[in-house]
Amino acid sequence: MPSHPAPPGAPRPSAPLPALWLAVALSMGAAVSLGITRFAYALLLPPMREDLGWSYTLAGAMNTVNALGYLLGALATPWLLRRVAPGTVLVAGAALASVFMGLSGFFVDAVPLLLQRLLAGGASALVFIAGGLLAARLGAHVEGRGGLLLGLYYGGTGWGISLSALLVPAVLAGAPAPHAWGWAWWALALACALATAALLWPARRLQALAAPAPAATAFNLQHPPARLRWRALAPALLGYGLFGVGYIGYMTFVVALLREQGASGAAVTWFYALLGLAVVLSSRIWAGLLDRSRGGQALALLSGLLGVATVLPALTSSWPVVLGSGLLFGGVFLSVVASTTALVRHNLPQVLWASGISAFTIVFAAGQIVGPTVVGWIADGPGGLARGLVFSACALWAGALVASRQKPLSAPAASA
């Protein structure tokens, strides 16, 4: 059977893409940007709060400013990606995140620590968006496996969570006082640096997968897509913003709640490590749903399940139920993130994928700014952390309801 020549401008890799291994290596970006830079803080919050005399409001503000940095980074990333290759943005962002994580171990005053969390959030946004774009492009070149490859990338967050769960308690137990938590920041920075080195291979191999130029049809010659029309994706965007509000309260304060409920250090380590492992396994669990769902169905279903997982520790301290909460949460929450990239991939032309992913990242970051401080403020009042997680669950269920209104787009959501 004769072979057909590749269209002009199509990528010509020197060898077939080892897609699964590239996705796994690329997932180290998600491990850095969320698994370590964002979520390891939950393990450090209790010892830092006890050592430095913080209120829950200030403790939550540390993740609020991290989310603010993430928002600023998300706003800057589309501009940056128009000028710099995504692989370069990915590696540079991971290197910066490693530096800012390490700097957090040198300060005890709130202001410089807040600044480091802000800068780390900005760097992590560069990593997460650039990595998500490369994962989406990789999926487009491997027919029938796009959902799995996206899930593998986002599931890398779980490797970061599990590594943090094992690393932080071990360092805290062996580090000298005072401020033993500073050594944990340095250990996490080293882990980020090693993950950054692992990103060099996928960043180099995937540079060839540039977004193809749109075909020269009469329509796009007269109406070249220049920007994303956010209104077409409004239900999904609003639902995803509420997901940002809800999930981050759990990931910021669940370890502190378990400590309040009397869980041992070993139990907390197992809880967080298994949560991270569930994140990794979720890439396979939900791959089919991400491939089939072209509207907001996946986002709505997964957000609803996440609300159930979030409310359980607020209702009972029974260890089997709490552990089930962590497993369900880990098995769902990064697939919510993957569902928005799948939605972009299903409904937008490739030339708008970077803008679409950035749009969802912006509303995600905006929600995360609200969540930790509100939950911390609630936790400082009657009802404590348990009432704060009830608020988080309600935000997730509201997001699920809104996202269920998102319909597949009948035409590319772009305007000239």
N, C-alpha and C positions, 0 to 999 in steps of 0.2 A: 504494500500500500504506500503510495507516494507521500512524503512528508510535506507539510505546508510551511512556507517561510514565516518567521515571526513578523508581526506587524512592525512598522517603523516605530522606534522609541521604546519597544518592549525590552525589559531587562534580559540580559543574556548571561546568567551566572555560569561560571566555568564548570560547575558540576551540579547535579541535582541537589536541591536544598534539603539538608537533613532537618526537616521541619520540626519534629518533636524535640530534638536536642537543642535546636535554636530557640524554641519557645521556652524550654526549661532554663537554658542559660540566660535568656532575656528576662525570665522571672526574677532574677537577682535584683533587677531594677525595682520591682514591686516589693521585694524583701527589704530593700534599703528605704524606699520612699514612704511606705506605710508600716510594714512589719516591724522595723527597728526605729526609724526616725519618729514615727507617730506613736505606735502602740506600746513600745517598751517603757514609755513613761508611766503607764499604769502600774508597773512593778516597782518603780522608783518613787511614786507618789507617797505611799505610806511612810517609808523611812525619811524622805525629805520633809514631809509635813511634820512628823514627830520631831525631827532634829531642828528644823528652822521655825517651828511654831506657827505654821500657816493655818489659815481657815480653809474650809472647803471651797469657798469662793475664789481665793487666791490660787489654790491648787488647780481648780478648774480653769482659771484664767491662763495658766501655762499652756493648756491645750487650745484655748481660745485664740491666743496670739499665734500659736503654731498654725491654726487654721486661717488666720488673717494673712500670715505669710504665704500660705498655700494659695489663697485667693489672689494675692498680688502676683505670685508666680504664674498662676493660671491665666491671668489677664495679659501677662507679658509673653507667654509662650507662643501664641499664634504669630505675633510679630517676629519673635526670634526664629521660629521655624520657617518663616519666609526668607530668611537670610542665612541660616546655618542648617546643615544637614541634621536630621533627627538623631542619628547615631552619635554625633558630636555633642548635641544637647544632652543626650542621655548620660554619657560618660562624664561630662563636665558637671552636670547636676549632682550625680552620685558622689563625685570627688568633693564638691562643696559641702554636701550633706555630711560626709565623713568628718570634715574639718569642724563644722559647727557642732556636731555631736561631741567631739573631743573637747571643744572649748567650754561646754557646759559643765565639765568637771572641775573647772578652775574657780568658780564663783559661788558665793553663798548669799549675796544680796539679791533681792527679787528683781531689780531693774535689769542688771546684765543677764540674768537667767531668762527673763522675758525676751530680751533682745536675741539671745541665742536661739530660743524656740521660734521666734519670728523668722530669723534667717534660715533655720533648718526647714521650716515650712515652705519657704519660697523655693529652696533648692529641691525639695522633694516633689513639688509640682512639676518642675522641669523634667525630672526623671519619670514621673508617672505618666504624663501626657505623651512624651516622646516615646516611651516604651509601649504605651497603648497603641500609638499610631503604627509603630513598627510591627506589633503583633497583629493588628488589623490587616496590614498589607501582606504579611506572611500568610494569614488565613485566606486572603483573596487569591493566593497563588497555589493553594492546596485544596482542591475541590472536595467538598463534603466534610471538611475537618475544621472549618473556621471556628465553630463554637468550642471545640476541644482546645484549639491552640490559644484562643482568647482566655479560656478558663485556666490553662496552664500558666499563662503569663500572670494573670491576677492572683492565681493561687500561690504564687511565689510569696505573697504577703504572709502566708501561713508558715513558710520556712523561717521568715524573720521573727514571727511571734514565738514559734517553738524554740528557736535558738535563744531568744531573749529570756524565755521562761527558764531555761536551763542555765544560762550564763549569769544572769543578774543575781539570783540567790547565792550561787557559788562564789561570786566575787564579793558580795556583801558579807558572807560568812568569813572570808579570809582576809578582807581588807582591814588596814589599821584604822582606828578611830583617831580623831573625830572625822565626821563627814565621809564615812566609808562609801557612801553612794557616789562620790566623785570618781572612785576607781571603776565603778560600774559604767559610768558614762564613757570613760576611756576604753574600756573593754568593748563596748558597743561601737565606738568609733573605729576600732581596729576591725571588727566584724564588717562594718560598712566598707572599709578600705579593701578588704579581701573580696567582697562581693563586687566592688567597682572593677577590680582587676578581671573578674570573671565576665564582666559585661563587654570587654574589649572585642572578644570573638564575635558575638552576635551583632554588635554595632557595626563591625567591619563587613560581615557577610551580608547584612540586610541593607546596607547603603545602596545597593543596586536596585532595591525594590522601590524606586521613586514612583509617586502617583503618575499614571499615564496621562498624557495629554488627551482631552476629550476629542471624540471623533468629529471630523469636520462636516457636520450636518448643517442644513439650512437653519434649523432652530438655534443651535448654539453659536452659529456665526452671528446671528442677529441678537441673541440674548445670552451672552456669555455669563455663566454663574460667577458672581463676584463675592457674594456674602450670604450667610445663612439667615433665613427668615425664622426667627425664634418662635413666632406665634404658631407656626405649624407644629411645633413640638412642645407647646406650652403645657399640656397635662403631664407629659413625661418629665419635663424640666421641673415643674412645681413638685411633683411626687418625689423626684430625686432630691430636691432641696430639703423636703421634710424627712427623707431618709437620712440625710446628713445631720439634721437636728437630732434625730432619735438614736441612731446607732452609736454616735460618739459618746453619749452619756454612759452607755454600758461599757464601752472599751476604756473609758477614762476611770470609772469608779467601781467597776465590779470587783476588782481585787481588794480595794479598800472595804467594800461591803462584806466580802468573805472574811476579811480580818476581823471586822466588827462582830461577825456572827460566830467567831471562835475557830475558824478553820486554821489548821496548822500550816507551817511553812511548806512542808512536803505536799500537803493537799493542794495548796495554791499553785505550786509548781506543776503538779500533774494536771490541774484544771486548765492552766494557761497553755501548757505544752500540747494537751489533747485538743484544745480549741484551735491551735495553730495547725495541727495535723488534719483536723477536719476541714480547714480552709484549703489545704493542698488537695485533699480527696474530692472536694466539691467540684473541681474542674471536670471530672468525669461524670459526676452525678447529674449535673444540670446542662451538659453540653447539648443534648438533644433538644431541650426546651429553648436554649438560646438560638439554635439553628431554625426552629419552627416558628418562634414568636416574632412577628414582624411589627406588632403594635406594642401596647403597654402591658400585655398579659404577664410576661415574665417578671417585669418590675413590680407589678401589683402583687402577684402571688408570693414572690420572695420577700417583699417588704412586710406582708401580712404574717408570714411565718416568723420573720425576725422579731416582730412585735410580741409574739407568743414567747419566744426565747428570752426576750428582755424582761418581761414582767415576772417570770417564774421566780428568780431569786428575791424579788420584792414581796412575794406571797409566802414563801417558806424557806427555811434554812435546811430542810432535809437534803442530805448530801446527794443521794441518787437523783433527785429532781434538779438540784443545782448543777451537777455534772452533766445531766441531760440538756440543761439550758446552754451550757458552754459548747457542747457538741453540736446542738442545733444551730446556735449562733454562728459557730465557725463554719458549719456546712452550708451556710446560706449567704452571709453578709458580703463576701467578695464577689459572689455570683450576681448580687444586685448591681455592683459596679460593672461587671462584665456584660450584664444585660443592656446597659446603656450604650456601650461600644457596639454590641450586636445590633441594637436599634439603629445606630448611625450607619453601620455597614449595610444593613438591609434597605435603608430608605434614602440615603444620600449618595451622590456620585463621589468617586474617590477624591476628586479635587476639593471636596468640602469635608472630607473626613477629619482633617486636623481642626477645622473650625467647629465641627460638630462635637468632637471629643472635648475640645476646650470649653464649649458652651456648657456641657454637662459638668465638667470639672469646676467651673465657676459657681454654679448653683450648689453643687456639693460642698464646696469650700465655704460658701455663704452660710449654709445650714450648720456646718461644723463650728462656725464662729459663735452661733447662738447657743448650741447645745451644752457645752461644758460649763459655761458660766451660769446658765439658768439652772442646770441640775445642781451645781455647787451651791447656788443661792438657796434652792429648795432644801438641800441637805443640811444647810446651816440652821434651818428652822425646824418646827415640829414635824415628826415623821422621818427625818434624816434621809439617808441615802436611798432607802426603800421607796419613799415617796418620789424621789427624783427619778428612779427607774420607771415608775408608773407613768410619769410625764413622758419619758423617752418612748415607752411602748405606745402611748396614745399618738405621739407624733408619727411613728412608723405606720400605725393603722390608718391615720389620716392620709399619709402619703400613698398607701396602697389604694385607697379609695379614689384619689385623684388620678393616679397613674392608670387605673383601669379604664379611664375615659380616652386614653391615647389610641387613636386608630392608625393603621398603616397609611403611609403617604402614597397617594396615587401618582404623584409626579415629584421630581426633585424639589426639595424645599430651598430654592435659591432665588435670588433676585438679581437683576443686572445692576 
